[in-house]
Amino acid sequence: MSFAEGSARSFTVESVRKNAPEVSGVYGLSNAREWIFVGETNNIQARLMEHLKETDTELANRRPTGFAFERCSPVERIHRQNALVQRFEPFCNRRMGYTTNYGR
């Protein structure tokens, strides 16, 4: 099981604006070594842009270089996020001890 929308994209302002939709769904952030975080949100593009602005957080310190996403309804998001967290075991989800209700 992986993200339904395909391969990872570059985690830059330009790439997020070009590739991330402004819709409900789940997303994941990664670098060359690991999955860093999987979240759920009402607006994938807006939430990724917020993450790009982070400077002194666990997530930013892991230096994400890629993102993946999939569109899903608000009803399905938390279930899908939890399934992806179980599959990929992202660092920040494990470290922070939660898998649900982090998105916006």
JOHUFEN-V273388 format. One record per residue. PHI is phi in whole degrees, -180 to 180 (* if undefined). PSI is psi as a letter, one per 30 degrees, with the letter a starting at -180 (999 if undefined). D_LAST is the distance of its C-alpha to the last C-alpha in Angstrom with 1 decimal. Layout:
PHI:PSI:D_LAST
PHI:PSI:D_LAST
This chain:
*:k:23.8
-143:a:21.7
-70:k:19.0
-69:f:20.4
-85:g:20.0
98:a:22.6
-74:l:23.3
-69:k:21.3
-117:l:21.1
-65:k:21.7
-90:i:18.8
-130:l:19.9
-56:e:18.9
-62:e:21.4
-67:e:20.5
-63:e:16.7
-60:e:17.8
-77:e:20.4
-108:f:18.9
-89:k:15.2
-79:l:14.5
-95:i:12.2
-139:l:11.4
-66:k:9.5
171:a:10.3
-120:l:10.6
-148:l:11.8
-135:k:14.2
-117:k:15.7
-145:l:19.4
-131:a:22.7
-66:f:26.2
-101:f:26.5
-162:l:23.4
-79:k:20.0
-98:e:17.9
-156:k:14.4
-124:k:12.7
-137:l:9.0
-131:l:7.1
-162:l:4.5
-77:f:5.8
-142:j:7.4
-59:e:9.0
-61:e:11.2
-62:e:9.1
-67:e:7.1
-65:e:10.6
-64:e:12.2
-62:e:10.4
-62:e:11.7
-62:f:15.0
-84:f:15.4
-66:k:15.3
-123:e:18.9
-119:i:19.8
-127:l:17.4
-56:e:18.3
-63:e:16.2
-62:e:18.1
-66:f:21.3
-83:f:21.3
54:i:21.5
-64:k:19.4
-121:f:21.4
-142:l:19.9
-139:l:16.9
-136:l:16.9
-156:l:14.7
-151:k:15.2
-77:k:14.3
-160:l:13.9
-70:l:13.3
-56:e:10.6
-67:e:13.6
-90:f:14.3
-57:e:11.1
-65:e:11.5
-60:e:15.2
-68:e:15.1
-58:e:13.0
-62:e:15.5
-65:e:18.3
-69:e:17.4
-63:e:17.1
-62:e:20.5
-70:e:22.0
-95:f:21.1
49:h:20.8
-63:k:18.6
-53:e:19.8
-68:e:16.7
-62:e:15.6
-67:e:19.3
-63:e:19.7
-85:f:16.9
73:g:17.9
-139:l:14.8
-129:f:13.6
-127:l:11.0
61:h:8.0
-99:f:6.8
-74:l:3.8
-130:999:0.0
